[in-house]
Amino acid sequence: MPKSENPPQGAQVPAGFRAVPVHSANADTPLRICVLAAEKPSTATGSFIRLRDTCDATALLGCLTDAAGAVHEWLELWLQDVDNLAASLPAARNSFSNRTLDERWQRQTEFITGTGPAGMYRTGWEEVHRPPLWINAAKGESKPGAAGTGPGWTLCTSDDELIQAGLPAYSESLHRYLIAKDDSGTAKFAPLTTGAPANDRCLELAKAFGEAGWVPFNLRCGLLRIVPFAPLELGEFADLLGGKPWKGFAVGNQTLQLDGAHHGLDDWQKIQQSGHHLFLGHKGRGGCILEAFHLKLQLLAEIIRLTRETVLPLQVPFLNIDASTFRVRLGRVGARLPLLWTSSVSVAKPGEAFALPVTGTEAQYFIRPGAVGESIFLPQGIHRFLEGTGNARLRKVTAERGRGVVEGTLAIEDQSGFSQHDLFWIRLPVGQGRVDLYAHCYAEDGLAKGEVRFRSVEQAFTEETLKTLKAAEGVAFPRTPYQMVPLLSTPCDLYSLGVLAARLLLVNDGNTLPVALDELLSFARQVGADAGSDKPVAERVRALLEKDARYPEAIG
């Protein structure tokens, strides 16, 4: 068996960057968790190397260094960031809050921890909101946030203090504020999130902070998660298996210096000549193709397993699976395995699905915030969006033991963008408050143009609310806001995994993913068109491949 060679090539901080600790560190601190900060920040890319963004988090490139400054491992520093999340959530945004987002973060953390000690570095920052940190890359220093020589600023999580100041409560809103108290106990606040209400008790962030040469790290005091860095995207590793060199992980106009296992992957000819990458590398092209196909199948099986093991305990789908969801890192195993057999796959981008809190029903509905633009990895219709105001009339309210179903009529201008399976959020201004209904809409004979019937799912209401709804039967509510919530769940993830399979197995220099997917979908529809016949699926597939010569060439 060929032996893998890992040249002694240590990881190095890229030129123009400094590894700055994100915690208190001095000469006696043996190991430091650092973020890579640019000595001269760019207006285009900022001070840090941004790896990925999700709807509620940002991942920055970091590293683990020793007291001498040597890099021992590259890290991903995930920072919780809820800014703009309120604007990207559908009409159910009032059902989410900082408290529910913190709980979601901790559930994800517990899941990652359960995958094994290699999945994450536990620091305690996953559960505690640390004060903002200020970093000076030129000096390689960091310090907690403070207003000059004044009191330190921390995240205000006290609902009582915020409410007394006339600001939204932390546990009931998506807005966040810093708080600082002077010697007399007088509190000042600084809004952290876009659109956060402010009053005379608040300071602008620029006035609360500001010192030349220092840039903020985790300014919004999000929870943190530290995981190992996986340098290769799934598609990049698939291309590597197919014989394409890997140019490395780009940092601006330079390449990040990785450890020995990832060193030299930009020279595929040298790797191939050494025969250290595959068991059958010395068997020529045929042996390489056979073994690469096996490794791709193993890779596909692994991402399916990871998807299942992620969704099952959390009971929430991804709804955002694409080529960047999974990443690959290679291991340093000496002479035991060829290089390409040492790969390990990890979930690099958490799911973005949120469980819609429909009270009093066992059915689960999920929403995908920030869904903008189309993606080849997502099924058709996942971006459907319908929102407006219309005239609502209540026809019938059925109540029993604190649970109720509301039926009525709703005027909707556009009736072409939804089906009876989609869920509608409808807010009724009933009595002195508001009642949120989650209902299915459907057409019915005899209705006026632009009108649909709606029937809510069974929800839990207070007795007072049920009485108010019952009294409102026959009442019309003009300008009632509504919004459609498309029915999204794990079948969307299955579709995405199918597209990833096409990316791994069918894409090459002569076949792009759009072409391969288009042919694959056409092929599937033709096979499905004969579903009523007595022929087994395998026979229908074989017959179609023999009948149409373009399919063997396009999908193998």
N, C-alpha and C positions, 0 to 999 in steps of 0.2 A: 504493500500500500504506500502511495506517495506521502511524503511528510510535508506539513505546512511550515513555511518559514515566516516568522514574524520579525522583521528587522527591528532593532532596538531604536525606535523613533518615539521620543516623548512628546506629549501634548504641550503646546505653547500658546500663550496669549497672543492674539494677532497684533501686529504693529498698529499703533495709534489707539490702543485700548488698554485699560487697566482692570485688573481683577480687584474689586473693592468689596470688603466684607459688608454683609447686610445685617450684622449684629455687632455687639460690642466686642472688640478684639484689641489685644495688646501683645507685647513681646512674649507673654506667657501663654498665649492661646495657641495650642498645637495645630489645630485644624480649623479652617475658616470656610464658610459658605459664602461665595462671592457672586456678584453680578458683574458682567463685562460692561464697562462704561467707556464711552469715547472720550479721549482727552480733549478733542475739539468737536463738540456736538454739531451735527448737520441739521439744517432747518428742514431737510426732506425726511431724514430717517430718525432724528432725535438723538438721544444720548445712549440708548440701549439697543441691543440686537433683538428685535422682536421676531419670535419664532412662529407663533400662531395666535389667533384671536378667536374667541367664541362669544356668545351673547352675554356671558357674565364673567369672563376671565380673559387674561392676557398672559402668554408664556414668553419669558425672556431667557436669553442664554446666560448661564452662569457656570460656575465650576467649584470644585473642592480643592483647596490648596493647603499646603503645609506652612509652617512658620517661615520657611525660606522662600515662599512664594511659588513653589513648583506645583503645577497642575496635576492632580491625581485622577480626576474624572470630570467630564463635562456634565452639566446639570441643566434641567429645565426648571425655571422658577415660575410657578403658576401663581398669579396674583388675581384674587377675586376683584372684579371691577363691575359695578352695577350701573355705572353712568350710561345714560341713554337706553337702559333696558326698559324703562317705563314707556318710552316712545315706540319701542319695537314690539312690545307685547300687544296682543289684541285687546278687545274691550274688557277682558277679564283682568286687566292690570290691577284693578282695585282688590282683587283676591290674592295678590302677591305682596310680599313685604320683605324688608331686610331680614326679619326673623325666619320666614320660610326659605329664603335664599341661603341663609347661614345653615339651616338644617339640611338643605339639599347638598351643600358643599361637604358637610360632615358625613352624610350618607355615602357620597362618592369616595371620600377619604377612607372610610371604613372598608368599603369594597376593595379599593386598591391595596390597602394594608392586608386584606385577607388573601390576596393573590400570592403573597410570599414576601420575605424581607427584601428581595431585590427590586420590588415594585416601587418603593418610596422610602425616603428618609424621614422618619418621624422626628419632628423638632418641637412640637407643641404649638407651633404657629398655625396649625390647621384649625385650632379651636379658639384662639385668642386673637383679638384685633390689636395688632401692635401699632404704636404711634408712627406717624410718617417719618421717613428717614431722608436726610439730605446728604448728597454724595458730591465729593469733589474729586473728579477723575485725575486731574493734574497732580493732586497731592496723594491720591490713593487712599482717601479718608472718607469716613461717614460719621454722621452724628444725628441724634434724634431731632425732630423738628421743634423749633422754638422761635418766638417772635423777638429777634434780637437777643437781649439779655433778659427778656420777660419770661412769663410762665410758659411751661411746655404745653403743647397742644396734643390732645388725644381724641379718639372718636367718642362721641357722646351716644351711649346706648341707653341712657336713662330716659324713659318716656316722660316721667314727672318733670324733669328739668326742661326738656324740650317743650312740653305743653305749657308750662309756666312762662316760658319765653315767647309763647305764641307761635311755635314752630311745629311741624308735623312730627308725630311720635315715631321713634325708630322702629318699633315692632309692628307698626300698622301702615307704613309707607315704604317707598323705595328711595326716599331722600335721605342723605347723610350729612351730618354736621360735625365739625371739630369743635371742641370746647376747651377753654382755658380760663382759669380763675386767678384773680390777683390776690394780694395779701388780705384784702377785706372780704374775700369770698364772692365778689361780683364776677359773674360769668359772662364771657363773650363767646360768640359763635361764628364759625366760618362755613358757609355752604360749600359742599363738596361735589354735589351732583348737578348736572345741567337742569335748569328750570326749577331748582329748589327755592321755595318761598324765602324771602328775607325781610327783616325789619330793622329797627334802630339798634337792636341787640347784636346785629351781625356785622362782621368785617369782611371786606373782599379778601380773597386768598392772597392777592398781590400785596395787600397791606399787612396781612397776618404774617406772611413770610416774605422772604426776599433778601438774598445776600449774593453778591457777585461771585460767580464761579461755582456755586452750589446748585444742584438740580435735584428735584424730588424723586424719591423712589417709594412706590406704594402710597402715594399721596392720599388716596381715598381709604386707607386703612383696611384694605381687604384681607381676608384670611389667605394664608400662603400654603402652597404645597410644593414639595421638592421631590422631583423624580429624575432618574438617570436620563441622559440625552441619547436618543437613537438617531444617528445622522442620515440614514438612507430612507427615502420615501419608498413605499411599496412598489411603485412603478419603476423606480430607479433600480431596486434590487432585481425585479423581473427582467429589466433590460441587461443587468449585469449577468444574470443567468443565461441570457440569450447571446452573450458575447460582446456586449457593448461596454466600453470603459466607463468608469464613474469619475467624473471630474472633481468630485469633492463637494464639501459644503461651503458655499460662497458666503463671505462676509465682506460686503462692499466689493472692492476690486481685488480682493485677495481670498485665499482659501484657508479655512480653519485647519490648523495642524492637529490631526487626530493621533490616536495611539497606533501601535504597530499592526493590529489586526485590520485597520482601515487604510494603512499606508500602502501606496503603490497601486491602488485600484484604477488609477488613470492610465496605466500602461498595460492594456489587456494582452498585447502580444507577448510581453515579458512573462506575465502570469501564465499564459497558455503554454509557452515554451518550457516553463519550469515544471508543469504538470502537477502543481501543488494545490490546485483549486478543486479538482474533482477526482473521484475514484477512477473513472474511465477516461481521464484526460489524455492518457497515452494511447487510447484506442482510435484516435482521430475524430473527425467531425461527427460520424454516426454515433460513437459512444458518448460524446458531449451532448448531442441533441437528446438522446435517450435519458441520460442522467438529469439534464436540465429540466426535461418534462416531468420527471419524477419529483424533483425538488419544487417545481411550480405547483404540482398537485398537493404536496405537503404544505406549501405556503397557503394555498387556498383552504385546505382543511383547518389550518391553524387560525386563520382570520374568522372562519365560520364558528370555530370553537370559542374564540375570544368574544365574538358578538353574543353568542348564546350565554356565556358565563357572565357577561356584563348586564344583559337585559334581564336575565332570570331573577337575580337577587334584588335588583333595584325596581323591577316591575315597571320600567319606563323604556320605551324604544329610543334609538339614536335619532332618527329622522334627519341625519346630516352625513351619512356615510359617503365618503368619496375616496379618491386616491391618497389624500393626506390624513385620513383617519388612523391608518396603521403605519408604523415605521419599523425599521429593521436595524439591528446592530449586530456586528460580528464579534465572536468571542476569541480569546487568545487561549488556545488549547495545546500549544506545542505541536508534538508529532502525532497526536491521537486521531485527528480528523482532518480531511481536506478543508480548505478555507471556507468554501461556500456551504459546507455542511454545519458550520458553527453558528448560523444565523438564529436570532431570536426575535420574535415579533411582539410588539406591544401596542396598546391602544394609545395613540398620541394625541387624539382630540376627543374629549368627552362628548357624549350626546347632548343635543340642544333641546330635547323634548321636555316640556313641562306638563305635568298632570293637571288638568283643569279641575279645580275644586268644585265640582257639582255636588252640593250638599244633599245628603239623604238618598243617594242612589248608589247601587253597587257597580253600575257601568262606569268604565273609565274612558275618558276622552283626553286627547293630548293635543297640545298646540306647539307650533314651531316659531318662536319669536325671531324677528329679524330676517324673515324669509324674503330675500330680495334677489331677483334675477333667476334665470333658469340654470339647471345643471344637468349634464348628460347622465349623472349617476342617480338622479331622482326621477320617480315616475311622473308621468303626465298628470297635471292637475294638482300637484302638491302645493303650488303657489297660488291656487285660486283664492280670491279675496273679494268680499262683498260687504260693503258697509254703507250705512245711510240712516236716515230718519224717515218714519212713515206713520200713518194713522193706524193705531191698534185698537181693536174692539174685543172685549171679553165676552165670550158666549156661555161658557160653563166652567164652574170650579167644582171639582170633586175632591172631598176631603175625608180622611179617615185616620184616626189616631196620630194626629200631628203631621201627616204626610198628605200632599195634595198634587193634583194634576190640573193644569189650566189649559183651556181650549179657547181659541179665538181666531180673529182674522187680522191679517197684517198687509198693509199696502207696500209693495216692493216694486221699484221701477224696473230693475233688471232681474228677470226670472230665468235667465238662460244659464247662469253660472253656478247652479247648485242642484243637488238631488235630494230626495227625501231622506237619504242616509246622513246628510250633513247636519251639524248641530248649529242652532242659532242662539246667540245671546240676545235677549230682549230685556230692556230696562223699563219698568213701568213706574211712573211717579204716583204711587198709591198712598193715600192718606198724607201723613206728614213726612214720609220717607220715600225710599225707593226699594223696589223688589226686583231682583235679578232672576229672570226665567231662562232656562235652557230647554229649547224646544226643537222639534222637527217640523219643517214646513212642507206642504204638499198642495198640489193643485186639486180643484174640485169643480164639478159642473155647477153652473149658476152663479159663479162669482163675477164681480165686475172686473174689467180689464185692469191688470196690475195688482190684483189681490190674491193672496194665498191663505189657506188655513194653517194654523199652527197648533200643535199639541205638545205641551211640555213633558219632559221626563218626570217621573215621580220624584219629588223633592221634599225635604223636611222643612216645615215652616212652623213658626210659633203660632199658638192659638189665636193671638191677636191679629197676626198677618193673614191667617186663613179667613178670619171673620171679615177683615177689610177687603180681601180679594173677592169673597162671596158677595159682599155688598156692592162691589163694582161690576157685577155681571150686567151686560148691556151698555156699559159706559164706554165712550170712545176716548182714547188718549192720543191727541195730535202730537206730532214731532217726537215720536217715541224712537230712541236710538236702538239700532240693532246691528249685529255683525255676525257673519257666517264663520263657523269654526269647521273647516274640512275634517272629515273622518280620517284620521291618520293613526297608524299603529305599526306593529312589526311587519306587516306585508310590505310596507315601504322599504324597510331594511332588507328584506329578502330580495326585492328588485335591485337595490343598490349592490348587494353582494353578487347578484347575477352579472351586473355590469363590470364589477371588479374582476369576476372570473373571465369575462371576455377580454379585459385589459391584460390579464396575466397570460392567457393561453392563445389568444388570437392576434394580438397586435405585434407587428414586426415592421421592418423597413418598407414593405410593400403593402401594408394593410393598416390603416389608421383606426382608432377606436370608433369614430362616428360611422365609418363604412362598415366595420365589423358588426357593430351593434344594429345598424339598419338591416343588414342581411340576416342577422340572427333573429330579429323580431319578425321579419317577413317569413323566415323559415318556420318559426314557432306558430305563426298564424295559419300557415298552410297545413302544418301537421294537425293543428287544432280543428281545422275545417272538416277533417275526416274523423272527428271524434266519435261520430255515431256509427261508424263501420265496425265490423267484427274483428278487424285486423289489430293485433297488438301494436303498441306505440313503436316498438323497435322495428317492426316490419314497415310501418308507415314512414318512419325516418329513412330507412334504407331505400325504399322505393322512391322517395323524393330526391335523395342524393343521386340516385342513378338516373332520374328523369331530367334534372336540371344541373348542368355541368358547372354553373357559377357558384353553387353552394359548396361543393368540395374545396374549391379554390379560396372562397371567402371565409369559411368557418371550419375547414379541415375535415 
